[in-house]
Amino acid sequence: MMIPVQLWSRRSLVAGVGALALASCGKKDDPAKVEAKAAAKAGPNTIEAAVAGNWRPPADRARDVWRHPVESLKFWELKPGQTVVEFWPGAGWYTDILAPFLADTRGKLYEAMLETTGPADPAAATIVDGYRRKLAEKKKVYGEVAFTAFGPTSGPVAPAGSADLVLFLRNLHNWMAGGIAEKAFKDALAALKPGGILGIEEHRGQPGRVQDVLAEDGYVQQDYVIQMAKEAGFILIATSEINANPKDTKDHPFGVWTLPPTRLSAPRGEPAEPGFDHSKYDAIGESDRMTLKFAKPK
């Protein structure tokens, strides 16, 4: 019996597809490749994955050895799905870790930016605009970040009682200089849930010295910070030496900014001094820092 050519072609195609299907059933994918694909699809759902993210600039990643982001964030009890408030994120060193992690775990990040109204620094608007553009250009990485403000006349940094974690990251000396340190603690307390955590990283001054209330050299004594927090209503939970640097003598010609990463060779606002020898200060590395954890009373 003769089989029509069209029917033969159709049967051949079906048979070929079946053979391929059977062959693929017998073939196992490389487990390592499967795991890598799953991790890429899942996104940075751990702190370690967020810190290892390839969207972080190489210069920022190089500073992990000094800032210990994984250890610090775990110390401050960052968890998936939390609501977090970061005060004055600057160029976004920590935002590059926090935002992707919270976006992937269905959390929420509030960025309390430099206040650009009232008696603000004229450069504040430029800094804020650049930061917001950075996040807007990579929404798939950073997710939907909420922007608020912190400054002398600012309102709430987040809805009252909504935050699990508030972070003060190397900014307390700036707020002391601007006379708004007490306001920072007050605003943080208002934003936190009962039992919520306030995490602080700050340049640590020499103990036993009289604290300069303006912190002009950038250093703040740890006991002074603890006292400010307690006066605002916080409870000290723990201290850590994660970000300590015993090489830091804290007596540098241009304050803490003599050290990396700023590496000043002249007073702030003045032109750099040609031929300034940075070697001594580069050998010290970044500043000695306190790492503190407070809680809002339940």
C-alpha positions in Angstrom: 0.0 0.0 0.0 1.4 3.4 -0.9 1.4 6.1 1.8 0.8 9.6 0.6 3.9 11.8 0.8 2.2 14.5 3.0 1.1 11.8 5.5 4.6 10.3 5.6 6.1 13.7 6.2 3.7 14.4 9.1 4.3 11.0 10.7 8.1 11.5 10.4 7.8 14.9 12.1 5.8 13.5 15.0 8.2 10.6 15.4 11.2 13.0 15.4 9.6 15.2 18.1 8.8 12.2 20.2 12.4 10.9 20.0 13.8 14.3 21.0 11.4 14.4 24.0 12.5 11.0 25.1 16.2 11.9 24.7 15.7 15.1 26.8 14.0 13.2 29.5 17.0 11.0 29.9 19.4 14.0 30.1 19.9 15.8 33.5 20.9 19.5 33.7 24.1 20.3 35.5 23.0 20.9 39.2 25.4 23.8 39.5 23.9 25.6 36.5 20.4 25.0 37.7 21.2 26.4 41.1 22.9 29.5 39.5 19.9 30.1 37.3 17.5 29.8 40.2 19.7 32.3 42.3 19.7 34.8 39.4 16.0 34.5 39.0 15.4 34.8 42.8 17.5 37.9 43.1 19.4 39.1 46.2 17.2 37.5 48.8 20.0 37.2 51.3 22.3 39.9 52.7 25.3 38.0 51.3 23.8 38.0 47.8 23.0 41.7 48.0 26.6 42.5 49.1 27.9 40.4 46.2 25.7 42.1 43.6 27.5 43.1 40.4 25.6 46.4 40.4 27.8 47.7 43.2 30.7 49.8 42.0 34.2 48.2 42.3 35.3 51.2 44.5 32.4 50.5 46.9 33.1 46.8 47.0 36.7 47.5 47.8 35.6 49.2 51.0 33.8 46.1 52.4 37.0 45.2 54.2 36.5 48.3 56.3 32.7 48.6 56.6 31.8 44.9 56.9 28.3 45.2 55.5 27.2 41.6 56.0 28.3 41.5 59.6 27.0 45.0 60.4 23.6 44.4 58.9 23.2 41.1 60.7 24.2 42.8 63.9 21.5 45.3 63.4 19.0 42.5 62.7 18.1 43.3 59.1 15.6 40.6 57.9 13.7 39.9 54.7 10.5 41.9 54.3 11.3 44.6 56.8 10.6 48.3 56.6 13.9 50.2 56.8 14.7 53.9 57.1 18.2 55.1 56.0 19.1 58.7 57.0 21.2 60.7 54.6 22.3 57.9 52.2 24.8 60.1 50.4 25.8 58.5 47.1 24.2 55.3 48.1 27.0 53.0 49.4 24.6 51.1 51.7 21.5 51.7 49.4 23.1 49.5 46.8 22.8 46.7 49.4 19.6 47.6 51.2 17.4 48.5 48.3 17.9 45.3 46.2 17.6 43.1 49.2 14.3 44.7 50.4 12.9 44.9 46.9 13.5 41.1 46.4 12.0 40.2 49.8 9.0 42.4 49.6 10.3 44.9 52.2 10.2 48.7 52.1 13.0 51.2 52.1 12.6 54.9 53.0 15.5 57.2 52.2 15.5 60.3 54.4 17.4 62.6 52.1 19.1 65.9 52.7 16.5 68.5 53.2 16.4 70.8 50.2 14.0 73.4 51.5 14.6 76.1 54.1 18.2 76.7 55.2 19.6 73.8 53.2 23.1 73.7 51.7 22.8 74.9 48.0 24.6 71.7 47.0 22.0 69.5 48.7 19.6 69.6 45.8 22.3 68.5 43.3 23.2 65.5 45.6 19.6 64.5 46.0 18.8 64.8 42.3 21.8 62.7 41.3 20.9 60.0 43.9 17.3 59.8 42.7 18.4 59.5 39.1 20.7 56.6 40.0 17.8 54.7 41.5 15.3 55.6 38.8 17.6 54.3 36.1 17.8 50.8 37.6 14.4 50.2 39.0 14.7 46.5 38.3 17.6 46.4 40.8 16.5 48.9 43.4 12.7 48.5 43.3 10.3 51.2 44.5 12.2 53.3 47.1 10.3 55.9 49.1 11.9 59.3 49.4 11.4 61.5 52.5 13.7 64.2 54.0 15.7 64.9 57.1 16.9 68.3 58.2 16.2 71.3 60.5 12.6 71.7 59.4 11.7 68.3 58.0 8.6 66.3 58.9 8.4 62.5 59.5 11.0 60.3 57.8 8.4 57.5 57.6 4.9 56.8 58.8 4.8 56.8 62.6 5.5 53.3 64.1 6.1 51.7 60.7 9.8 50.9 60.7 11.6 47.8 61.9 15.0 49.3 61.5 16.5 52.8 61.3 20.1 53.4 60.3 22.5 56.3 61.1 25.5 55.5 59.0 28.5 57.8 59.6 26.4 60.9 59.7 25.9 61.8 63.4 29.0 64.1 63.4 27.3 66.1 60.5 24.1 66.4 62.5 26.0 67.6 65.6 27.7 70.2 63.5 24.3 71.3 62.2 22.6 71.3 65.6 20.1 68.6 64.5 21.5 65.4 66.2 18.7 65.4 68.9 16.1 65.8 66.1 17.6 62.8 64.3 17.1 60.6 67.4 13.6 62.0 67.9 12.6 61.4 64.3 14.0 57.9 64.4 12.1 57.0 67.5 8.8 58.2 66.0 9.3 56.1 62.9 10.1 52.9 64.7 7.7 50.2 65.8 7.9 49.4 69.5 10.9 47.1 69.8 12.3 48.4 66.5 16.1 48.7 66.1 18.2 51.8 65.6 21.6 50.9 64.2 24.5 53.4 64.3 28.0 53.4 62.7 30.1 56.4 63.6 33.7 57.6 63.7 34.8 56.9 67.3 36.6 59.6 69.2 39.2 59.1 71.9 37.6 58.2 75.2 38.3 60.5 78.1 38.4 63.7 76.1 35.9 66.5 76.3 33.5 66.0 73.4 33.4 68.9 70.9 29.6 69.4 70.6 30.1 70.3 66.9 32.4 67.3 66.2 34.6 69.5 64.0 37.2 66.7 63.5 34.5 64.2 62.6 35.0 62.0 65.7 32.3 61.4 68.4 32.9 59.6 71.7 31.0 56.4 72.0 29.7 57.2 75.5 28.4 60.6 74.2 26.4 58.8 71.4 24.9 56.3 73.9 23.9 59.2 76.2 22.2 61.1 73.4 20.3 57.9 72.4 19.2 57.2 76.0 18.0 60.8 76.5 15.9 60.4 73.3 14.2 57.3 74.8 16.2 54.5 73.3 17.5 51.4 75.1 21.1 50.2 74.4 21.0 46.6 73.3 24.5 45.8 72.2 27.8 47.2 71.0 30.2 45.6 68.5 33.8 46.0 67.4 33.0 44.9 63.9 34.2 48.2 62.4 37.0 48.9 64.9 40.4 50.0 63.7 43.0 50.2 66.5 45.5 51.8 64.1 43.5 55.0 64.0 45.2 57.6 66.3 42.4 60.1 65.8 44.8 63.1 65.7 45.0 63.8 62.0 45.7 67.3 60.6 42.3 67.5 58.7 40.3 65.4 61.0 38.9 62.0 60.1 38.8 63.2 56.5 42.6 62.9 56.3 42.1 59.2 56.2 40.8 57.1 53.3 38.4 57.3 51.5 38.3 61.1 51.5 42.1 61.7 51.9 42.1 65.4 52.5 45.4 67.3 52.1 44.0 70.7 53.2 41.1 71.9 55.3 37.7 71.1 53.9 36.6 73.5 51.2 40.2 74.5 50.4 42.3 73.4 47.4 44.4 70.2 47.8 48.0 70.7 48.9 50.4 69.6 46.1 52.9 67.0 47.3 51.0 66.1 50.5 52.3 62.7 51.8 49.3 60.5 52.2 51.3 57.3 53.0 51.1 57.5 56.8 47.3 57.9 56.7 46.8 55.4 53.9 48.6 52.9 56.1 46.1 53.5 58.9 43.2 52.8 56.6 39.6 53.9 57.3 38.6 55.3 60.7 38.0 53.5 63.9 34.2 53.2 64.2 31.7 52.3 66.8 28.8 50.0 65.9 25.8 50.3 68.2 22.4 48.7 68.4 19.5 50.4 70.3 15.8 49.5 70.6 12.6 51.5 71.0 10.9 50.4 74.2 8.1 48.0 73.7 
